């Protein structure tokens, strides 16, 4: 990626030479070009929200800002940022890396926002960052045209101040907001809580209140794919060690915990918001003295090989705006490594995704557990 501060070789995480997707796009280039052309003062605290693979902070650290902070919900994005900074020769302390669950900076002089896919995550983070914004703060957002909607602009306007957009360049736009000290955005609605419906198909779950931090998939209702998996969970698993892989708000793992009092649960996701939701829901409903593991990370990479008896998975098939089965393939391979011989992976997915083919490639087998017109549940066994 070429910028006014130099050219940078960038990668996504994990690095894969076969991955056709770049670690930056035209919106990153547009924002960096704007900052250079306008001579934006970067001598104060520069906070970068939603920098997907670290392209923005990797370029900006070369501009010598006063204090550079990245805020991300993505563990994988954070790993890519560290790799890209190291590759650029940045000092170890060049960028302060924060998650969306960490306390934000107390003062922000330049706020740069790469618009996330989740409008809820944007709303939550703007609320959290608003107290650090002052009358002189420069606020610039960026995103592809298809990612910036009227609702996006209304959030900036309501929470931070008057907002306008730029002309489109290479299908990207900038968002310019003037801080309004008198803005009264109201309370932050996140995390959001709702009661699981009475017909939730899992013992002990109906009527329970679940918490969802902003950005968690299907945060305002029970996802229909999850509902289908809940109706067909394996039973009588005894003391099995079970991983809810890509746990989201952790409802699937919670259902297992409620139905199987001796099972040991591990919740893992690459989203800090998701794992925070899963932990809150488990603590609230699993029962006093019940423990579980909660991991923000790269799938099951932190678990010992052969340490699991069962993996439950509802894999995503999007990476930001791109449709891809790359994440699912990595999750399946991860599960095979982490399962003991005879251990099982149970997957729910849309019928058209053809996960049975991928499972046979990874495990050597795939069995149909249940299906309806939209979803299938597949079971693969780790052979010795």
C-alpha positions in Angstrom: 0.0 0.0 0.0 1.6 3.3 -1.1 1.1 6.4 1.1 2.7 9.8 1.6 4.6 8.3 4.5 6.0 5.3 2.5 5.0 2.0 0.9 3.9 -0.8 3.2 3.6 -4.5 2.7 0.5 -5.6 4.6 -1.0 -8.9 5.5 -4.2 -10.3 6.9 -4.1 -12.9 9.7 -3.4 -15.7 9.3 -1.1 -15.2 6.4 -2.1 -17.3 3.4 -0.5 -16.8 0.0 -3.7 -18.3 -1.5 -5.9 -15.6 0.1 -7.1 -13.3 -2.7 -8.3 -10.6 -0.2 -6.0 -7.6 0.5 -5.3 -6.2 4.0 -6.6 -2.7 2.9 -9.0 -1.2 0.5 -9.8 2.1 -1.2 -11.3 3.6 1.9 -8.1 3.2 3.8 -6.2 4.9 1.0 -8.7 7.7 0.7 -8.5 8.5 4.4 -4.7 8.4 4.5 -4.5 10.6 1.4 -6.9 13.1 2.9 -4.9 13.4 6.1 -1.7 14.0 4.1 -3.2 16.5 1.7 -4.9 18.6 4.4 -1.8 18.5 6.7 -4.0 17.3 9.6 -2.2 17.9 12.9 -1.3 14.5 14.3 0.8 15.8 17.2 -1.9 15.0 19.8 -3.7 11.7 20.6 -4.8 10.0 17.4 -7.4 7.2 18.0 -8.2 4.8 15.2 -11.4 2.8 15.5 -12.2 -0.3 13.4 -8.8 -0.5 11.6 -9.4 -4.0 10.2 -5.9 -5.3 9.6 -3.8 -2.4 10.9 -3.3 -0.7 7.5 -4.2 2.8 9.0 -2.0 2.6 12.1 0.9 1.0 10.2 0.9 4.0 7.8 0.3 6.6 10.5 3.0 5.5 12.8 5.5 6.5 10.1 4.0 10.1 10.2 5.3 10.4 13.8 2.1 11.2 15.6 2.1 12.2 19.3 0.2 9.2 20.6 -1.4 6.6 18.3 -4.1 4.3 19.6 -5.9 1.5 17.8 -9.3 0.2 19.1 -10.5 -3.1 17.6 -13.0 -5.9 18.4 -11.1 -8.4 16.3 -8.3 -10.6 17.8 -7.3 -11.6 14.2 -7.2 -7.9 13.2 -5.0 -7.2 16.3 -2.6 -10.0 15.3 -2.4 -8.7 11.7 -1.7 -5.2 13.1 1.3 -6.5 15.2 2.7 -8.3 12.2 2.3 -5.3 9.9 3.8 -2.9 12.4 6.8 -5.2 12.9 7.2 -5.6 9.1 7.2 -1.8 8.8 10.0 -1.5 11.4 7.8 0.3 13.9 9.0 0.5 17.5 7.2 -1.9 19.9 5.4 1.0 21.6 4.6 2.9 18.5 0.9 2.1 18.8 -1.2 1.5 21.9 -3.4 -1.5 21.0 -6.8 -1.5 22.8 -9.9 -3.7 22.4 -13.5 -2.6 22.4 -13.7 -3.9 25.9 -10.8 -1.7 27.2 -11.3 1.8 28.7 -10.9 4.3 25.9 -8.4 7.2 25.9 -9.3 10.1 28.2 -8.7 12.7 25.5 -8.8 12.3 21.7 -7.4 15.0 19.3 -8.0 13.1 16.1 -10.6 10.4 15.8 -10.4 8.2 12.7 -13.2 5.7 12.1 -13.1 2.8 9.6 -16.9 2.2 9.5 -17.6 -1.4 10.7 -20.1 -3.8 9.2 -22.1 -3.7 12.4 -24.0 -0.5 12.9 -24.5 -1.5 16.6 -20.8 -1.7 17.2 -20.4 1.7 15.7 -23.1 3.1 17.9 -21.6 1.6 21.0 -18.1 2.7 20.3 -19.1 6.3 19.4 -20.9 6.5 22.7 -17.8 5.2 24.6 -15.5 7.6 22.8 -17.7 10.7 22.9 -16.5 11.9 26.4 -12.9 12.0 25.1 -13.8 14.2 22.1 -13.4 18.0 22.6 -14.4 21.0 20.5 -11.1 20.9 18.6 -11.1 17.2 17.8 -10.8 16.3 14.1 -13.2 13.5 13.3 -13.0 11.6 10.0 -14.7 8.4 9.1 -14.1 6.2 6.0 -15.8 3.3 4.3 -16.8 2.0 0.9 -20.0 3.6 -0.5 -22.0 0.4 0.0 -21.0 0.5 3.8 -22.1 4.1 4.5 -25.8 4.6 4.8 -28.1 7.3 6.1 -28.3 5.5 9.4 -24.5 5.6 9.6 -24.4 9.3 9.2 -27.2 9.8 11.7 -25.2 8.0 14.3 -22.2 10.3 13.9 -24.5 13.3 13.9 -26.6 12.3 16.9 -23.6 11.2 19.1 -20.8 13.5 18.0 -22.1 16.5 16.0 -22.9 17.9 12.5 -21.9 15.4 9.8 -21.4 15.5 6.0 -19.9 13.2 3.4 -17.3 13.6 0.7 -17.5 12.8 -3.0 -16.9 9.2 -3.8 -13.4 8.1 -4.9 -12.8 4.6 -6.1 -16.2 3.7 -4.6 -15.1 5.0 -1.1 -16.3 8.0 0.9 -15.2 10.0 3.8 -17.3 11.2 6.7 -16.6 14.6 8.3 -18.0 15.4 11.7 -17.7 18.6 13.6 -17.8 18.0 17.4 -20.7 19.6 19.2 -20.1 20.0 22.9 -23.8 20.4 23.4 -24.7 17.1 21.7 -27.1 15.0 23.8 -27.0 11.5 22.4 -28.8 9.9 25.3 -27.7 6.7 27.0 -25.7 3.9 25.3 -28.2 1.1 24.5 -25.5 -1.5 24.6 -25.2 -4.2 25.8 -28.7 -5.2 24.7 -30.7 -7.7 26.7 -33.8 -9.8 25.7 -35.7 -12.8 26.9 -35.3 -16.1 25.0 -38.7 -17.0 23.6 -40.9 -19.6 25.2 -40.4 -22.0 22.3 -36.6 -22.0 22.4 -35.8 -25.7 21.8 -33.4 -26.4 24.6 -34.2 -27.4 28.2 -33.7 -24.6 30.7 -33.3 -21.8 28.2 -36.8 -20.5 27.5 -37.5 -17.2 29.3 -33.9 -16.6 30.3 -32.5 -13.1 29.8 -29.4 -13.0 27.6 -26.9 -10.1 27.2 -25.5 -9.1 23.9 -22.6 -6.6 23.5 -22.7 -4.5 20.4 -21.4 -6.2 17.3 -22.4 -9.8 18.3 -24.2 -11.5 15.4 -28.0 -11.4 15.6 -27.8 -9.4 18.9 -31.5 -8.6 19.2 -33.1 -12.0 18.7 -32.3 -15.8 18.6 -30.6 -16.6 15.3 -32.6 -19.1 13.3 -29.5 -21.3 12.6 -28.7 -21.3 16.3 -32.3 -22.2 17.1 -32.1 -25.2 14.7 -28.8 -26.4 16.3 -30.4 -26.1 19.8 -33.1 -28.5 18.7 -30.6 -31.2 17.8 -27.8 -30.9 20.3 -26.1 -34.2 21.3 -27.4 -35.6 24.6 -26.1 -37.5 27.5 -22.5 -36.5 27.0 -21.5 -36.9 30.6 -18.1 -35.4 31.6 -17.2 -34.4 28.0 -15.1 -31.3 27.4 -17.1 -29.2 24.9 -16.0 -26.2 22.9 -18.5 -23.6 21.6 -16.4 -22.5 18.7 -17.3 -19.0 17.4 -19.5 -18.8 20.4 -21.2 -15.4 19.8 -23.3 -14.7 22.9 -22.7 -18.3 24.1 -26.3 -19.6 24.0 -25.3 -22.9 22.5 -22.7 -23.6 25.1 -25.0 -22.4 27.8 -27.7 -24.9 26.6 -25.1 -27.7 27.0 -24.2 -26.5 30.4 -27.8 -26.5 31.6 -28.6 -29.9 30.1 -25.3 -31.6 31.0 -24.3 -30.8 34.6 -21.0 -32.7 34.4 -19.8 -31.3 31.0 -16.8 -28.9 30.9 -17.4 -25.9 28.7 -15.0 -23.8 26.7 -16.2 -20.7 24.9 -14.0 -19.2 22.1 -14.4 -16.4 19.6 -12.2 -13.9 17.8 -14.5 -11.1 18.9 -13.9 -9.5 22.3 -17.6 -8.4 22.3 -18.8 -11.9 21.7 -16.7 -13.5 24.5 -17.7 -10.8 26.9 -21.4 -11.6 26.1 -20.9 -15.4 26.5 -19.1 -15.0 29.8 -21.9 -12.7 31.2 -24.6 -15.1 30.1 -22.8 -18.1 31.5 -22.2 -16.4 34.9 -25.8 -15.3 35.1 -27.4 -18.7 34.3 -25.1 -21.7 34.6 -25.4 -21.9 38.3 -23.3 -21.1 41.3 -20.0 -22.7 41.3 -20.1 -23.8 37.7 -16.9 -22.8 35.8 -16.0 -22.6 32.1 -13.1 -21.3 30.0 -13.4 -18.1 28.0 -10.9 -17.4 25.2 -10.6 -14.6 22.7 -8.3 -15.9 20.1 -7.7 -17.6 16.8 -10.2 -20.4 17.0 -9.0 -23.3 19.1 -5.3 -22.6 18.5 -4.7 -22.0 22.3 -6.0 -25.5 23.2 -3.9 -28.6 23.5 -4.3 -31.1 20.6 -6.6 -33.9 21.5 -8.0 -32.0 24.5 -11.7 -31.8 23.4 -14.5 -34.4 23.2 -17.0 -32.3 21.3 -16.9 -29.1 19.2 -20.1 -27.2 18.4 -19.9 -24.7 15.5 -22.0 -22.2 13.6 -19.3 -20.8 11.3 -19.6 -17.4 9.7 -19.4 -17.2 5.9 -18.5 -13.5 5.7 -15.2 -11.7 6.3 -16.4 -8.1 6.6 -18.1 -7.5 3.2 -16.6 -10.5 1.5 -18.4 -13.9 1.2 -15.9 -16.7 1.9 -15.7 -20.2 3.4 -12.1 -19.6 4.4 -13.1 -19.1 8.1 -15.2 -22.2 8.1 -12.3 -24.3 6.6 -9.9 -23.0 9.2 -12.4 -23.8 12.0 -12.9 -27.3 10.8 -9.2 -28.0 10.6 -8.8 -26.4 14.1 -11.5 -28.7 15.5 -9.8 -31.8 14.0 -6.5 -30.9 15.7 -8.2 -30.1 19.1 -10.4 -33.2 19.2 -9.3 -36.5 20.7 -9.6 -39.6 18.6 -13.4 -40.4 18.5 -14.2 -36.8 19.3 -16.9 -35.1 17.2 -17.5 -31.8 15.4 -21.1 -30.7 15.0 -21.8 -28.0 12.5 -24.9 -26.0 11.5 -24.9 -24.1 8.2 -27.0 -23.0 5.3 -27.6 -25.9 2.9 -26.1 -24.2 -0.1 -22.6 -23.8 1.5 -21.7 -27.4 0.9 -19.9 -27.9 4.3 -20.3 -31.7 3.9 -17.7 -31.6 1.1 -15.2 -29.6 3.2 -15.7 -31.9 6.2 -15.0 -35.0 4.2 -11.8 -33.3 3.0 -10.7 -32.4 6.5 -12.0 -35.3 8.6 -12.5 -38.0 5.9 -16.2 -38.3 6.9 -19.4 -36.3 7.3 -22.9 -37.5 8.5 -26.2 -35.6 8.2 -27.8 -35.2 11.6 -30.8 -33.1 10.7 -32.0 -30.8 7.9 -34.8 -28.4 7.0 -35.3 -26.4 3.8 -32.7 -23.8 4.9 -30.2 -25.5 7.2 -28.3 -28.7 7.8 -26.5 -30.1 10.8 -23.5 -32.2 10.1 -21.4 -34.5 12.3 -17.7 -35.3 11.6 -15.7 -37.8 13.7 -12.0 -37.5 14.4 -10.6 -40.8 13.4 -7.5 -42.3 15.1 
